[in-house]
Amino acid sequence: MAQRQNDLRGRFALVCGVATLAIVSLTAAPQEKDYREAIAGTTVTFDMVLVPKGASAGPFYIGRTEVTWDMYDVFALGLDTPGGRPAGSDGVARPSNPYGAPDYGWGHAGFPVISVTRQAAEAFTKWLSQKTGRVYRLPTEAEWQHVAALAAGPEALTPDALDGMGWHRNNASAHSHAVGTKAPDRLGLFDLFGNAAEWVMAKDGQLVTRGGSFRDGPDGIGPAGRAVQDEYWNERDPQLPKSRWWLSDGPFVGFRLVREIQ
């Protein structure tokens, strides 16, 4: 376990170097700006991008990339604590051991976390909030739509533009890819369209992802990409009731962070 922790920590610094800072046209308070957050006890960092205020949402911060395994492993495996996972002694609910490899062997360090339920994603945001002292959560669907509109720009995205910024069925070879390996969008975000579909909080409480994923065709990723979880996303889970942490058949589902401006 100790060697695995060291290996993972060593990779974190390399992985998180993919993000670069972008300049955003701001309508928020002038003191607000993009920032980089570190997870104490590790070398893991992640970048947050300021989203200007719109008619329906904002201003707020959103993750420059989808949450990576590097970030999620700290939570799931207790990599920030001496000796590893504290077996619940810190009062934090952590994921159960998955059946099989939730990353499907496609890649781990620098790749988006996948196969996680929305409940697991929300648990991660609560843990991260406790860890950093800042309130992180999943985006609402309205917030995600606001971000998508800014990311796409006023004109409809052309097939070439979508291909340049998104992993989809025709260019992804049926698996997820490391974050930040496609071109950024107009807001400086990576993989908002394609790669892993992203959990959002829908008004009606449905389990909804936005943006589309690597399994969708080019016409299925982008600002209009939307899917509602069905039974097939967890069909092979042998547990009754089904796991609240893992989606056995949802390797296309991940998430992105949002932080409100206080």
C-alpha positions in Angstrom: 0.0 0.0 0.0 2.8 2.4 0.9 4.5 1.9 -2.4 1.2 2.4 -4.2 0.7 5.7 -2.3 4.2 6.9 -3.2 3.7 5.9 -6.9 0.4 7.8 -7.0 1.7 10.8 -5.2 4.7 10.9 -7.6 2.4 10.9 -10.6 0.1 13.6 -9.3 2.5 16.4 -9.9 3.0 15.2 -13.5 -0.7 14.8 -14.1 -1.8 18.1 -12.8 0.6 20.0 -14.9 -1.7 19.6 -18.0 -3.8 22.5 -17.0 -2.8 26.0 -17.9 -4.2 29.2 -16.7 -6.6 31.1 -18.9 -7.8 34.7 -18.9 -11.5 35.0 -18.6 -13.6 38.1 -19.4 -15.0 38.9 -16.0 -18.2 40.4 -15.0 -17.7 39.2 -11.4 -16.0 41.2 -8.7 -12.6 42.3 -9.9 -10.8 40.5 -7.0 -12.1 37.1 -8.2 -9.9 35.2 -10.5 -8.9 31.7 -11.6 -7.0 29.8 -8.9 -5.2 26.5 -8.2 -6.2 24.5 -5.1 -4.0 21.9 -3.4 -5.2 18.9 -1.4 -3.3 19.0 1.9 -1.1 16.0 2.6 -0.5 15.2 -1.1 1.0 16.9 -4.2 -2.4 16.8 -5.9 -3.7 20.1 -7.2 -6.6 21.2 -9.4 -7.5 24.4 -11.2 -10.8 26.3 -10.9 -12.0 28.8 -13.6 -14.1 31.8 -12.9 -17.4 31.7 -14.8 -18.9 35.2 -15.5 -22.4 35.9 -14.5 -25.2 35.2 -16.9 -28.9 35.6 -17.1 -29.6 32.2 -15.4 -26.5 31.6 -13.3 -23.1 32.8 -12.1 -20.7 34.1 -11.2 -19.1 30.9 -9.8 -16.0 28.7 -10.3 -15.9 25.5 -12.2 -13.2 22.9 -12.5 -10.9 23.3 -15.5 -11.0 19.5 -16.0 -13.2 16.7 -14.9 -12.3 15.3 -11.5 -9.4 12.9 -12.1 -8.6 9.5 -10.5 -5.6 11.3 -8.8 -8.1 13.5 -6.9 -10.6 10.8 -6.2 -8.0 8.2 -5.0 -7.0 10.6 -2.2 -10.6 10.4 -1.0 -11.3 6.8 -1.7 -8.0 5.3 -0.5 -7.2 7.9 2.3 -4.0 8.8 0.6 -3.9 12.1 2.6 -3.6 10.2 5.9 -0.6 8.3 7.3 -1.2 4.6 6.9 -3.8 5.1 4.2 -7.6 4.7 4.5 -8.7 5.3 8.1 -11.5 2.8 7.9 -14.2 5.4 8.8 -12.5 6.5 11.9 -12.5 10.1 10.6 -16.3 10.1 10.3 -16.1 10.3 6.5 -18.1 7.8 4.4 -15.8 6.5 1.7 -16.5 4.2 -1.3 -16.7 0.5 -0.9 -14.3 -1.7 -2.8 -15.5 -2.0 -6.4 -16.2 -5.2 -8.2 -13.5 -5.3 -10.9 -11.4 -2.3 -12.0 -13.6 0.8 -12.3 -11.1 2.4 -14.7 -11.5 -0.6 -17.0 -7.7 -0.6 -17.5 -8.0 2.4 -19.9 -5.7 4.6 -17.8 -5.7 5.9 -14.3 -3.3 8.8 -13.5 -4.5 11.9 -15.3 -7.7 10.2 -16.5 -11.2 11.3 -15.4 -12.7 9.3 -12.6 -15.5 7.1 -14.1 -18.0 4.5 -13.0 -19.1 6.6 -10.0 -22.7 7.2 -8.9 -23.9 10.7 -8.4 -24.1 9.9 -4.6 -20.4 9.0 -4.7 -19.6 12.2 -6.6 -21.5 14.3 -4.0 -19.7 12.5 -1.1 -16.4 13.4 -2.8 -17.4 17.1 -2.9 -18.4 17.1 0.8 -15.1 15.5 1.7 -13.2 18.0 -0.4 -15.1 20.9 1.1 -14.1 19.6 4.6 -10.5 19.1 3.5 -10.0 22.5 1.9 -12.4 24.8 3.9 -14.1 25.8 0.7 -17.6 24.7 -0.4 -17.4 22.5 -3.5 -20.4 20.7 -5.0 -21.7 19.4 -8.3 -23.1 22.0 -10.8 -26.8 22.5 -11.1 -28.1 21.8 -14.6 -28.7 25.5 -15.1 -25.1 26.2 -14.1 -23.8 23.6 -16.5 -25.9 25.0 -19.4 -24.6 28.5 -18.7 -21.0 27.2 -18.8 -21.7 25.2 -21.9 -23.1 28.3 -23.7 -20.0 30.3 -22.9 -17.7 27.4 -23.7 -19.3 26.8 -27.1 -19.7 30.5 -28.1 -22.5 32.1 -30.0 -22.2 30.0 -33.2 -23.1 26.4 -33.5 -20.1 24.2 -33.1 -18.9 22.7 -36.3 -18.0 19.0 -36.6 -14.3 20.0 -36.8 -14.6 22.1 -33.7 -16.3 19.3 -31.8 -13.7 16.9 -33.0 -10.9 19.2 -31.9 -12.1 19.6 -28.3 -14.1 16.4 -27.6 -13.6 12.7 -27.3 -16.5 10.9 -28.9 -17.4 7.6 -30.5 -15.6 8.4 -33.8 -12.3 9.4 -32.3 -12.0 7.9 -28.8 -11.6 4.2 -29.7 -14.3 3.3 -27.2 -12.6 4.4 -24.0 -11.9 7.5 -21.9 -8.8 9.6 -22.4 -6.5 11.6 -20.1 -7.9 15.0 -19.3 -6.5 18.0 -21.2 -5.5 16.1 -24.3 -7.9 17.9 -26.5 -8.1 21.6 -27.3 -9.7 23.8 -24.6 -13.0 25.5 -25.2 -13.7 29.2 -25.3 -13.8 29.3 -21.5 -10.5 27.5 -21.1 -12.1 24.2 -19.9 -11.1 20.8 -21.1 -13.5 17.9 -22.0 -16.8 19.7 -21.1 -18.1 18.0 -24.3 -17.3 14.3 -24.6 -14.8 12.1 -22.7 -16.8 11.5 -19.5 -20.4 12.6 -19.2 -20.8 14.8 -16.2 -23.2 14.5 -13.3 -25.4 17.6 -12.7 -28.1 18.3 -10.2 -31.4 18.5 -12.1 -34.4 20.5 -10.8 -36.7 17.5 -10.8 -34.2 15.3 -8.9 -33.5 13.0 -11.9 -30.0 11.4 -12.2 -28.8 13.4 -15.2 -25.5 13.8 -17.0 -24.6 16.5 -19.5 -22.2 17.0 -22.3 -22.1 13.4 -23.7 -19.2 11.0 -23.5 -16.7 9.0 -25.6 -19.5 6.4 -26.4 -21.7 9.0 -28.0 -21.5 10.1 -31.6 -20.3 13.6 -32.5 -24.0 14.7 -32.6 -24.4 13.5 -29.0 -21.7 15.6 -27.4 -21.9 19.4 -26.9 -24.2 21.8 -25.1 -27.3 19.7 -25.8 -25.8 16.4 -24.7 -28.1 15.0 -22.0 -28.7 11.5 -20.5 -30.8 10.2 -17.6 -29.5 7.2 -15.7 -31.4 3.9 -16.4 -31.1 0.4 -15.1 -28.5 -0.6 -17.7 -25.9 1.7 -16.1 -25.6 -0.7 -13.2 -26.9 -3.9 -14.7 -24.1 -6.3 -13.6 -23.9 -5.1 -10.0 -24.5 -8.3 -8.0 -25.5 -6.4 -4.9 -29.1 -5.9 -3.7 -29.7 -3.1 -3.4 -27.2 -1.9 -6.0 -24.0 -0.2 -4.9 -24.4 3.5 -3.9 -20.8 4.1 -4.9 -20.1 2.4 -8.2 -21.8 2.1 -11.6 -20.7 -1.3 -12.9 -21.9 -0.5 -16.4 -21.3 3.3 -16.4 -17.7 3.7 -17.4 -18.7 6.8 -19.3 -19.9 8.8 -16.2 -17.7 11.2 -14.3 -18.1 14.7 -12.8 -16.8 18.2 -12.5 -16.6 20.5 -9.5 -18.3 23.9 -8.9 -17.6 26.4 -6.1 -19.9 29.2 -5.3 -18.5 32.7 -4.8 -19.3 33.7 -1.2 
